[in-house]
């Protein structure tokens, strides 16, 4: 497999020959991946290509049968999503995993609630609601999310794009190394999709590396620094929006074109 996008920096996240099977179904068949600091890496592929399985290994939802995963050049093994989170990897799945009946700040700190200082927190287990609301408001402001009326709004009153923004803000608040977004605009309209894409750009501008899984090629080409093409459980190519077209990527995804053939098409004939 030839990659046309070369980066000499040290990957912050890396997969080497990951294999994952579910009975007779081979989801990953020796898959590789590299994510570099401060970039948006789009992972694309046809249904069944293994892109979700690959990402779920890094999020702790799956444990690979063989192969290596590295974070900051150290081999890691995640047996749960909590272990991945402790390593600084936050994932926003398609289902968002937000609690509609809770407000925005409660959703941001869901599972990470902060207790009040002193005896109120240690003995009576009182939550520090005021501090969590202030912190939630700060995180939303840092990401430029200004469309919510109040931090005390319940999530069920928010639009799809606003709910996605809350989920991304939660990931950004606790993801110290990597944020993984699984089809973040799949159920959104044009306007709300644009807001989410701007959030992704803002995260990158803040130095946070992002893995974006998406079927939407125009969006991928808008925000991605590099594009990882997954096919038949393996990495088929890594390209950039500057070197290859959407048609190239789709052709590599479907097997109509290899990366070598795509690269050859970029080279002008001798004597021209």
C-alpha positions in Angstrom: 0.0 0.0 0.0 1.4 3.4 -1.0 0.6 6.5 0.8 0.8 9.8 -0.9 0.6 11.9 2.2 3.8 11.9 4.2 4.3 13.4 7.6 7.7 13.3 9.4 6.2 14.2 12.8 5.6 11.7 15.6 2.1 10.3 15.4 0.0 11.0 18.5 -2.1 7.9 17.7 -1.1 4.9 15.7 -2.4 1.5 14.7 -0.2 -1.3 13.4 -1.8 -4.4 11.8 -5.0 -4.4 13.8 -7.2 -7.5 13.3 -10.7 -7.8 14.6 -13.2 -10.6 13.8 -16.7 -11.3 14.8 -17.1 -15.0 14.3 -16.5 -15.6 10.6 -16.8 -11.9 9.8 -13.5 -10.1 9.4 -14.0 -6.5 10.4 -10.3 -5.5 10.4 -7.6 -7.4 8.4 -4.3 -5.9 9.4 -5.4 -2.3 9.4 -2.9 0.6 10.0 -3.6 4.3 11.0 -1.6 7.3 12.0 -2.9 10.5 13.5 -0.6 13.5 13.8 -0.8 16.4 16.2 -3.0 19.3 15.1 -4.6 17.7 12.1 -8.1 16.5 11.1 -7.8 13.0 9.7 -10.9 11.8 7.8 -11.6 8.1 7.8 -13.7 7.1 4.8 -14.8 3.8 3.3 -17.8 1.9 2.0 -20.2 0.1 4.3 -18.4 -2.9 5.8 -14.9 -1.4 5.1 -14.0 -1.6 8.8 -13.8 2.1 9.6 -16.2 2.0 12.5 -14.4 -1.1 13.9 -11.1 0.6 13.6 -12.2 3.7 15.5 -14.0 1.6 18.1 -10.7 0.0 19.0 -9.3 3.4 19.8 -12.4 4.4 21.7 -12.3 1.3 23.9 -15.6 -0.1 22.6 -13.7 -3.0 20.9 -10.5 -4.8 21.8 -8.5 -5.9 18.7 -7.7 -9.6 18.4 -4.1 -8.8 17.4 -1.9 -5.9 16.3 -0.7 -2.9 18.2 -2.2 0.5 19.2 0.1 3.3 20.3 -0.6 6.6 22.0 2.3 9.0 22.1 4.5 6.1 20.9 3.5 3.9 23.8 1.7 0.6 23.3 -1.8 0.7 24.9 -4.6 -1.7 25.4 -8.1 -0.4 26.0 -10.7 -2.8 27.5 -13.4 -0.2 28.0 -14.3 3.3 26.9 -13.3 4.6 30.4 -9.8 3.3 29.8 -9.6 5.2 26.5 -11.0 8.3 28.2 -8.3 8.1 30.9 -5.8 8.1 28.0 -7.3 11.3 26.7 -9.3 9.9 23.8 -12.9 11.2 23.7 -15.4 9.8 21.1 -18.7 11.3 20.0 -20.7 8.5 18.5 -23.6 8.9 16.0 -26.1 8.3 18.8 -24.5 11.2 20.8 -25.2 9.6 24.1 -26.8 12.7 25.6 -29.5 12.6 28.2 -32.4 14.6 26.8 -34.0 15.3 30.2 -30.8 16.8 31.7 -29.6 20.3 31.1 -26.5 21.3 29.1 -24.1 21.5 32.0 -25.4 18.2 33.4 -24.7 16.6 30.1 -21.2 18.0 29.8 -20.3 16.5 33.2 -22.4 13.3 32.8 -20.5 10.6 34.6 -17.9 13.1 35.7 -20.0 15.1 38.2 -18.0 17.3 40.6 -19.0 17.4 44.3 -19.1 20.5 46.5 -16.0 21.1 48.6 -15.9 20.2 52.2 -18.4 18.2 54.2 -21.3 18.9 51.8 -19.5 17.0 49.1 -17.7 14.3 51.0 -20.5 13.4 53.5 -23.7 14.5 51.9 -22.4 14.0 48.3 -23.8 17.3 47.2 -22.9 18.3 43.6 -21.3 21.6 42.9 -23.9 22.6 40.4 -22.8 26.3 40.2 -19.2 25.4 39.4 -20.2 22.9 36.7 -22.5 25.4 35.1 -19.8 28.0 35.0 -17.3 25.6 33.5 -19.9 24.4 31.0 -20.5 28.0 29.9 -16.8 28.6 29.6 -16.3 25.5 27.4 -19.1 26.5 25.1 -17.8 30.0 24.8 -14.2 28.8 24.0 -15.7 26.7 21.2 -17.7 29.7 19.9 -21.0 28.0 20.7 -23.4 30.9 21.2 -26.7 29.6 19.9 -28.0 28.2 23.2 -30.2 30.5 25.2 -29.2 29.2 28.6 -26.8 26.7 30.1 -29.7 25.4 32.1 -31.7 24.4 29.0 -32.6 20.8 28.8 -31.0 19.0 25.9 -34.4 17.9 24.6 -35.2 21.6 23.8 -32.2 21.9 21.5 -31.9 21.4 17.8 -30.0 18.6 16.3 -27.0 20.8 15.6 -27.0 22.2 19.1 -27.1 18.7 20.6 -24.2 17.7 18.4 -22.4 20.9 19.7 -23.0 19.9 23.3 -21.6 16.4 22.6 -18.5 17.9 20.9 -18.0 20.4 23.7 -18.1 17.5 26.2 -15.4 15.7 24.2 -13.3 18.8 23.9 -13.6 19.5 27.6 -12.2 16.1 28.6 -10.3 14.9 25.6 -6.7 15.9 26.3 -5.1 14.1 23.3 -7.6 13.1 20.6 -11.3 13.6 19.7 -13.0 11.1 17.5 -16.3 12.1 15.7 -18.4 9.4 14.1 -20.6 10.9 11.4 -21.3 14.1 13.3 -23.4 15.7 10.5 -25.3 12.6 9.4 -28.7 13.8 10.7 -28.2 17.5 10.3 -29.3 20.1 7.8 -27.0 22.3 5.7 -26.9 25.2 8.2 -26.3 23.0 11.3 -23.8 20.9 9.5 -21.8 24.0 8.7 -21.8 24.9 12.4 -20.4 21.5 13.3 -17.7 21.7 10.6 -16.7 25.0 12.0 -16.4 23.4 15.4 -14.1 20.8 13.9 -11.9 23.6 12.4 -11.8 25.4 15.7 -10.7 22.3 17.5 -7.9 21.8 15.0 -6.9 25.5 15.3 -6.6 25.0 19.1 -4.2 22.2 18.4 -6.5 19.3 19.1 -6.2 16.4 16.6 -9.5 15.1 15.3 -10.5 11.8 13.6 -13.6 12.4 11.5 -15.6 9.4 10.1 -17.9 10.6 7.3 -19.6 9.6 4.1 -20.0 13.2 3.1 -17.1 13.8 0.6 -17.6 17.6 0.2 -17.4 18.0 4.0 -14.4 15.7 4.2 -12.6 17.8 1.6 -13.5 21.0 3.4 -12.0 20.2 6.8 -9.6 17.3 6.4 -5.8 17.6 6.3 -5.5 14.0 5.3 -7.9 11.3 4.2 -7.5 7.7 5.3 -9.3 5.4 2.8 -10.4 2.1 4.4 -11.3 -0.9 2.2 -12.0 -4.6 3.0 -10.7 -4.2 6.5 -7.4 -2.5 5.6 -6.0 0.9 4.8 -6.1 1.3 1.0 -4.6 4.7 0.8 -3.9 8.0 2.5 -4.3 11.1 0.4 -4.9 14.8 0.8 -7.5 17.2 -0.7 -4.6 18.9 -2.4 -3.3 15.9 -4.2 -6.4 13.9 -5.1 -10.0 14.5 -6.1 -13.3 13.3 -4.6 -13.6 11.0 -7.6 -10.2 9.5 -6.8 -11.2 8.8 -3.3 -14.5 7.2 -4.2 -12.8 5.1 -6.9 -10.2 3.8 -4.3 -13.0 3.1 -1.8 -14.9 1.0 -4.3 -11.9 -0.7 -5.8 -12.3 0.8 -9.2 -8.9 2.4 -8.8 -5.7 1.7 -6.8 -3.6 4.3 -5.1 -0.8 3.5 -7.5 -3.1 4.1 -10.5 -4.4 7.3 -9.0 -0.9 8.6 -8.4 0.2 7.6 -11.9 -2.7 9.7 -13.3 -1.2 12.7 -11.5 2.1 12.4 -13.3 2.2 14.2 -16.7 3.4 12.1 -19.6 7.1 12.5 -20.4 7.8 15.1 -23.0 4.6 17.0 -22.3 
